[in-house]
Amino acid sequence: MKRNGKLSTLYLAIVFIILYAPIFYLVYYSFNSGGTMYEFEGFTLDWYKEVFQDTRLLIIVLNTLIIALLSAAISTIIGVFGAIGIMYVKSRQMKNTLLSLNNVLIVSPDVIIGASFLILFTIIGIKLGFTSVLLSHIAFSIPIVVIMVLPKLQEMSPTLIDAALDLGASRWDVLTKVILPFISPGIFAGFFMALTYSLDDFAVTFFVTGNGFTTLSVEIYSMARQGISLNINALSTLLFLFTIVLVIGYYFINQRNNRPRGVTVKK
């Protein structure tokens, strides 16, 4: 058993090294004064200064944050009500069908989703730009929120709702004072996951972005195609660190979600 445990630990260590080594390599050379990724000549913050002095790049960062926050907020609202709707569908077959349709959107390749949105926006006449990117991010974030909220709904005992109704609460009171407070950890987790997916998305955004509007992931790709520049490393490092902060936030929300609730008994 101990030998199997050591082999498992070694295997996980190798996997994480393979996954994170390229990222740490990129971060390491973002501080290189030599301007290349072949030899580290000295420590400098000049590449980060260039990032913060580039007005166009700062506008792109702002666009990315606005898209991420708006899409996460809107998809969270829609996803919460979608999860509640799926939860209280009486037909088991219909419920399984809705869950399957929701899960298909999560596992579908981003290239297929991006191409589909491009065709849709072209047909209905939506100009590619801010609106098309926002609608696309809302669409692929909703299934994520549904998946995060449904487990909390399944944990909630139906007797809570019955008790509230017996005490004279209206349907609105049950929703706002019973259901939403109970599933709030799932709501916050869904919001953070949608925010992270929006910030990191490239494939779908690449299809639906237009001239004059772009996001950070697409801009990094465009800069990388023009040649090696360490301000790309600096920009990627900042994006990676911001994503880590979001993941840590999700972790603490998930920990609170799994923490057993204390029961207070009044004498």
Salt bridges, closest charged atoms under 4 A:
GLU155 OE1 - LYS152 NZ 3.10
ASP201 OD2 - HIS137 NE2 3.78
GLU219 OE2 - ARG56 NH1 2.72
